[in-house]
Amino acid sequence: MIHKTVDLRSDTVTQPTAAMRAAMLAAPLGDDVFGDDPSVNALQDKIAAMLGFEAALFMPTGTQSNLCAILAHCQRGDEYLVGQMAHCYRWEGGGAAVLGSVQPQPLNHQADGTLALADIEAAIKPDDAHFARTRLLALENTLGGKLLPFDYLQQATQLAKAKGLSRHLDGARLFNAAVAQAAQTGSDAFTEAARIAGCFDSVSVCFSKGLGAPIGSALCGSQGFIARAHRIRKMAGGGMRQAGMLAAAASHALDHHVERLAQDHALAQRLAGSLAGIEGVQVEVPQTNIVFVDLSGAAKAKSAGLLPHLAEQGIQATGLYRLRFVTHLDVDEAGIDQAAAAMRQFFKA
Ligand SMILES: *Cc1c(COP(=O)(O)O)cnc(C)c1O
């Protein structure tokens, strides 16, 4: 039987839609290093206004966006408080330390993905020559597909502010968080995205994840902060020229691909539901678009053959640290059912 390939490795694998490609081709262009690419400027104005900030900067990647944020908030010898599993600590090659001499102070996550307020408070160093200067709290939402509770965001960022720290959000999947939060509050995703962003001094958003653009992130903050980040972006090699073609894709994604993230979340629920009850297979109920699967007992013992079996059945997934399936724009119900069937077949469930 011929299967189509269903790529569930990440929401970064999406291909630009025909409408997005048309928007890219039609984009008016300039040289953004001279600041005169109208499509880049329009995107920056749009995302800044949408999230309630004075300014924004288009970035090639989320990694560069977080790096510029940390280096714009901190000086050499400063430190940032960050979760053990946070992207801007664990998954960015140690960039803040390597390139900025900014030391991370990682904290363990609670089961819901938050950092305990008591842990944050205890990690803030006194003003003493022995210690790095604690300057920044960096949170991530969603974190591993988890929506951080809004009350918690308010409390953690108020605590940080009271202690004189800046607050940065790695919102690579901010709009997934906003869509999930909107489902709880009955509000809309744009309102919730702005409420979440409002807790922070800076926010980084990825267009290349669930929003379905081929490339790009934006860093948002005050005018002064973005001016500092702009200098660092140039230093990091992120000054791009006719980047308007990419900005146009991001802009199209903001116009057309935000509310539809709810479909990705529904597909993740569908997959989790279909995997529930397989012996030795634990599935976390997904809050957004990422399904984590843990194996135990006999299921774990045969797990070495799982990814090759899934690949044979046309299903691509990753097991870099945990088995993970991510839903996105280019997956449909049939693809999800194909993935669930391949899993059940492997575990003979
Ligand atoms: C993907 C991601 C980033 C940055 O990714 P790039 O691949 O550098 O664009 C940052 N933070 C989180 C939480 C991410 O998921």
The ligand as a Tripos MOL2 file, in Angstrom:
@<TRIPOS>MOLECULE
LIG
   15    15     1     0     0
SMALL
NO_CHARGES

@<TRIPOS>ATOM
      1 C1         12.0620   27.2370   17.0150 C.3       1 LIG1
      2 C2         12.2250   27.9910   18.2590 C.ar      1 LIG1
      3 C3         13.1190   29.0590   18.3760 C.ar      1 LIG1
      4 C4         14.0250   29.5520   17.2800 C.3       1 LIG1
      5 O1         14.1350   28.8480   16.2020 O.3       1 LIG1
      6 P1         14.9560   29.0860   14.8720 P.3       1 LIG1
      7 O2         15.0190   27.7140   14.3470 O.co2     1 LIG1
      8 O3         16.2650   29.6720   15.2380 O.co2     1 LIG1
      9 O4         14.1450   30.0140   14.0380 O.co2     1 LIG1
     10 C5         13.1930   29.7130   19.5670 C.ar      1 LIG1
     11 N1         12.4280   29.3520   20.6030 N.ar      1 LIG1
     12 C6         11.5500   28.3470   20.5240 C.ar      1 LIG1
     13 C7         10.6990   28.0430   21.7030 C.3       1 LIG1
     14 C8         11.4210   27.6290   19.3620 C.ar      1 LIG1
     15 O5         10.5340   26.6260   19.2990 O.3       1 LIG1
@<TRIPOS>BOND
     1     1     2 1
     2     2     3 ar
     3     2    14 ar
     4     3     4 1
     5     3    10 ar
     6     4     5 1
     7     5     6 1
     8     6     7 2
     9     6     8 1
    10     6     9 1
    11    10    11 ar
    12    11    12 ar
    13    12    13 1
    14    12    14 ar
    15    14    15 1
@<TRIPOS>SUBSTRUCTURE
     1 LIG1         1 GROUP 0 **** ****
